[in-house]
Amino acid sequence: MTMETYISETRSWRLPIPFLDFLVDGESPIEGVLGKGSDRLPTRLQPEWEHFSLDEQINRLLGLGAPEYEDGRTAMYICRCGDLDCFGIGARIKREAGTITWSDWAWKDGFKLTDPIEELGTYTFTLSEYEEALTGAARMLAAVPDWEPPKQKMLWPWQWGWRLPKEDDPMDTRIPRIREAVRRVFLETDPAGLEFGGTWFPESEYDTEVDRAISWLVKGRSPEDVAARTIRYLERDWGVQIQAGKQEQLAQGLRHVDRSDF
């Protein structure tokens, strides 16, 4: 196994984070799923930031750290938003004397999804060569040149016009209602400190964060957890320093959002 640096041309983060991808016999495993030449999903071998440890992820890949998923799979590829609750690809990593094996690949999320991936089989590596490849990860990431951030944020399906197939589906009324409530919380608390109104802060500015918060809320996460996750993503993806007290203000506002229909 070797590794190469990859920077997506269609990154959905506000700041496109480079990552290291695995090459097995010169090919990326993710291209075996998405197709050769496809824009790759990121691995978790990324530059250090406040809430992410490269060393911890390397330990997982070495079979020494606890896997991210409850079923024992390690997150090999993740959603471009960086959230493990979104779709990603996991595999079981088995460490034995002299070898490391990847097997039992599946699409995963942070809840119950487990959808086996038949395109990816079992990979076995010599432990010494595998460790050598991972040892250079920090050095390779440090050598990544500067890059320009994208001008367009990621759009969730309902933001680019996606609709449920049945017009009488009750979600057609529930989603707009909760989106309006959560959006109002974001605009009133203004967690990133943009100062609502005007050309540089239109009402739609937080819409990506709003829809991500909704997905967490309807999956049963607490307002406190949603607020904490949102603040982490804002600091990472927007490159801003969040003022003290903003997380609690956001959590307090989200507590009043009615989720009884979900």
C-alpha positions as CSV (number, residue, x, y, z in Angstrom):
1,M,0.0,0.0,0.0
2,T,1.1,3.5,-0.8
3,M,-0.6,6.9,-0.3
4,E,-1.2,10.0,-2.3
5,T,-2.5,13.5,-1.5
6,Y,-5.9,14.4,-2.9
7,I,-7.8,17.6,-3.0
8,S,-11.4,17.4,-4.4
9,E,-12.3,19.9,-7.1
10,T,-15.9,19.9,-5.9
11,R,-15.4,20.0,-2.2
12,S,-18.6,20.6,-0.3
13,W,-16.8,22.1,2.7
14,R,-16.4,25.8,2.8
15,L,-12.7,25.2,3.0
16,P,-11.5,22.3,0.9
17,I,-9.5,20.0,3.2
18,P,-6.8,17.9,1.5
19,F,-6.6,14.3,2.5
20,L,-4.4,11.2,1.9
21,D,-6.0,8.4,0.0
22,F,-4.9,4.8,-0.1
23,L,-3.4,3.2,-3.2
24,V,-3.5,-0.5,-3.5
25,D,-1.6,-1.7,-6.5
26,G,-1.7,1.8,-7.7
27,E,-5.5,2.1,-7.5
28,S,-7.7,3.9,-5.0
29,P,-10.3,1.6,-3.4
30,I,-13.0,4.3,-3.5
31,E,-12.7,4.4,-7.3
32,G,-13.7,0.7,-7.3
33,V,-17.0,1.8,-5.9
34,L,-17.7,5.2,-7.4
35,G,-15.9,4.6,-10.7
36,K,-12.4,5.4,-12.0
37,G,-11.9,9.1,-12.3
38,S,-14.8,10.0,-10.0
39,D,-14.3,12.7,-7.4
40,R,-13.3,10.7,-4.4
41,L,-14.9,10.7,-0.9
42,P,-12.3,11.8,1.7
43,T,-10.5,9.6,4.1
44,R,-10.0,10.7,7.7
45,L,-6.2,11.2,7.0
46,Q,-6.5,15.0,7.1
47,P,-4.6,17.9,8.5
48,E,-4.8,18.5,12.2
49,W,-7.5,20.8,13.5
50,E,-9.0,21.6,16.9
51,H,-11.4,18.7,17.1
52,F,-9.5,16.2,15.0
53,S,-6.4,14.1,15.8
54,L,-4.4,12.6,12.9
55,D,-2.6,10.4,15.4
56,E,-5.8,8.9,16.7
57,Q,-6.9,8.0,13.1
58,I,-3.6,6.5,12.3
59,N,-3.9,4.3,15.4
60,R,-7.3,3.1,14.2
61,L,-5.8,2.2,10.8
62,L,-3.1,0.3,12.6
63,G,-5.7,-1.7,14.4
64,L,-4.7,-0.2,17.8
65,G,-7.6,2.3,18.4
66,A,-11.3,1.8,18.8
67,P,-13.2,1.9,15.5
68,E,-15.7,4.7,14.9
69,Y,-18.7,2.5,14.2
70,E,-20.4,0.5,16.9
71,D,-20.3,-2.7,14.8
72,G,-16.5,-2.7,14.8
73,R,-15.9,-1.1,11.4
74,T,-13.4,1.7,11.0
75,A,-14.4,4.7,8.9
76,M,-12.3,4.4,5.7
77,Y,-14.1,7.0,3.6
78,I,-16.6,9.6,4.9
79,C,-19.1,12.2,3.7
80,R,-17.6,15.4,2.3
81,C,-19.3,17.3,5.1
82,G,-17.0,15.5,7.6
83,D,-19.9,14.1,9.7
84,L,-19.8,10.4,10.6
85,D,-23.6,10.4,10.9
86,C,-23.8,10.9,7.1
87,F,-23.1,8.1,4.6
88,G,-19.6,6.7,4.6
89,I,-17.7,3.5,4.0
90,G,-16.4,1.3,6.8
91,A,-14.2,-1.8,6.9
92,R,-13.0,-4.2,9.5
93,I,-9.3,-3.9,10.3
94,K,-7.6,-7.0,11.7
95,R,-4.0,-6.8,13.0
96,E,-2.1,-10.0,13.2
97,A,1.6,-10.9,13.6
98,G,3.2,-9.3,10.6
99,T,0.1,-8.4,8.7
100,I,-2.9,-6.0,8.5
101,T,-6.1,-7.0,6.8
102,W,-9.0,-4.9,5.5
103,S,-12.3,-6.7,4.9
104,D,-16.1,-6.7,5.2
105,W,-16.6,-3.3,3.5
106,A,-20.0,-1.6,3.9
107,W,-21.8,1.7,3.5
108,K,-22.3,3.1,7.0
109,D,-23.8,6.0,8.9
110,G,-23.8,6.9,12.6
111,F,-27.0,4.9,13.2
112,K,-28.1,1.5,11.8
113,L,-27.1,1.5,8.2
114,T,-25.0,-1.4,7.0
115,D,-25.0,-2.1,3.3
116,P,-22.3,-4.5,2.2
117,I,-20.1,-3.4,-0.7
118,E,-19.4,-6.3,-3.1
119,E,-17.0,-4.3,-5.2
120,L,-14.4,-4.2,-2.5
121,G,-12.8,-7.5,-1.2
122,T,-10.1,-8.4,1.3
123,Y,-6.8,-6.6,1.3
124,T,-3.8,-7.9,3.3
125,F,-0.7,-5.9,3.8
126,T,2.7,-6.6,5.2
127,L,2.7,-4.8,8.6
128,S,6.2,-3.2,8.2
129,E,5.3,-1.7,4.8
130,Y,1.9,-0.6,6.0
131,E,3.4,1.2,9.0
132,E,5.9,2.9,6.8
133,A,3.2,4.2,4.6
134,L,1.2,5.7,7.5
135,T,4.3,7.1,9.2
136,G,4.8,9.6,6.5
137,A,1.1,10.9,6.6
138,A,1.8,14.0,8.7
139,R,4.8,14.9,6.5
140,M,2.8,14.5,3.3
141,L,-0.1,16.6,4.6
142,A,2.3,19.3,5.8
143,A,3.7,19.6,2.3
144,V,0.3,20.4,0.7
145,P,0.5,23.8,-0.9
146,D,-2.1,26.5,-0.3
147,W,-5.4,26.2,-2.1
148,E,-8.3,28.5,-2.9
149,P,-11.6,27.9,-1.0
150,P,-14.7,27.3,-3.0
151,K,-17.2,30.1,-3.6
152,Q,-20.3,27.8,-3.4
153,K,-21.4,26.0,-0.2
154,M,-22.7,22.5,-0.3
155,L,-26.4,22.3,-1.1
156,W,-28.6,19.7,0.5
157,P,-31.1,17.9,-1.7
158,W,-34.1,20.1,-0.7
159,Q,-32.0,23.3,-1.4
160,W,-31.5,22.5,-5.1
161,G,-35.1,21.6,-5.7
162,W,-35.5,18.0,-4.6
163,R,-38.9,17.0,-3.5
164,L,-40.5,13.8,-2.1
165,P,-42.2,11.8,-4.8
166,K,-45.7,11.9,-3.3
167,E,-47.3,15.3,-3.0
168,D,-49.5,14.1,-0.1
169,D,-46.5,12.8,1.9
170,P,-46.7,14.4,5.4
171,M,-43.0,15.3,5.2
172,D,-44.0,18.0,2.7
173,T,-45.5,20.0,5.6
174,R,-43.2,18.9,8.4
175,I,-39.9,19.8,6.8
176,P,-40.8,23.3,5.8
177,R,-42.3,24.0,9.2
178,I,-39.2,22.8,11.2
179,R,-36.9,24.4,8.7
180,E,-38.5,27.8,9.2
181,A,-38.2,27.3,13.0
182,V,-34.6,26.2,13.0
183,R,-33.7,28.9,10.5
184,R,-35.1,31.6,12.7
185,V,-33.0,30.2,15.7
186,F,-29.8,30.5,13.6
187,L,-30.7,34.0,12.4
188,E,-31.6,35.3,15.9
189,T,-28.5,33.7,17.6
190,D,-26.2,34.3,14.7
191,P,-23.5,31.8,16.0
192,A,-20.9,32.9,13.5
193,G,-21.3,36.6,14.4
194,L,-22.1,37.8,10.9
195,E,-24.6,40.5,12.0
196,F,-27.9,39.7,10.3
197,G,-29.0,41.8,7.3
198,G,-27.5,43.3,4.2
199,T,-25.5,42.1,1.2
200,W,-23.0,40.1,3.2
201,F,-25.5,38.3,5.4
202,P,-28.6,37.4,3.5
203,E,-31.3,35.3,5.3
204,S,-30.1,32.2,3.4
205,E,-26.5,32.4,4.7
206,Y,-27.0,29.7,7.3
207,D,-29.3,27.4,5.2
208,T,-26.7,24.6,4.9
209,E,-26.1,24.6,8.6
210,V,-29.8,24.8,9.3
211,D,-30.5,21.7,7.2
212,R,-27.7,19.8,8.8
213,A,-29.0,20.7,12.2
214,I,-32.5,19.5,11.2
215,S,-31.1,16.1,10.1
216,W,-29.5,15.7,13.6
217,L,-32.6,16.9,15.5
218,V,-35.0,14.5,13.7
219,K,-32.6,11.6,14.3
220,G,-33.0,12.2,18.0
221,R,-29.9,14.2,18.9
222,S,-30.3,16.6,21.8
223,P,-30.3,20.4,21.2
224,E,-27.1,20.6,23.2
225,D,-25.4,18.0,21.1
226,V,-26.6,19.7,17.9
227,A,-25.4,23.1,19.0
228,A,-21.9,21.7,20.0
229,R,-21.6,19.9,16.6
230,T,-22.7,23.1,14.7
231,I,-20.1,25.2,16.5
232,R,-17.3,22.8,15.7
233,Y,-18.3,22.7,12.0
234,L,-18.6,26.5,11.9
235,E,-15.1,26.9,13.3
236,R,-13.6,24.4,11.0
237,D,-15.5,25.0,7.7
238,W,-16.0,28.8,8.0
239,G,-12.7,29.5,9.6
240,V,-14.2,31.7,12.3
241,Q,-13.7,32.0,16.1
242,I,-17.1,31.5,17.8
243,Q,-17.7,33.9,20.7
244,A,-18.3,32.6,24.2
245,G,-21.9,31.9,24.9
246,K,-23.0,31.4,21.3
247,Q,-23.2,27.6,21.7
248,E,-25.5,27.9,24.7
249,Q,-27.7,30.5,22.9
250,L,-28.0,28.2,20.0
251,A,-28.9,25.2,22.2
252,Q,-31.5,27.2,24.1
253,G,-33.1,28.3,20.9
254,L,-33.2,24.7,19.5
255,R,-34.8,23.5,22.7
256,H,-38.0,25.4,21.7
257,V,-38.2,23.8,18.2
258,D,-41.2,21.5,18.1
259,R,-40.0,18.0,17.0
260,S,-43.1,16.1,18.1
261,D,-44.1,15.3,14.5
262,F,-40.9,13.3,13.9
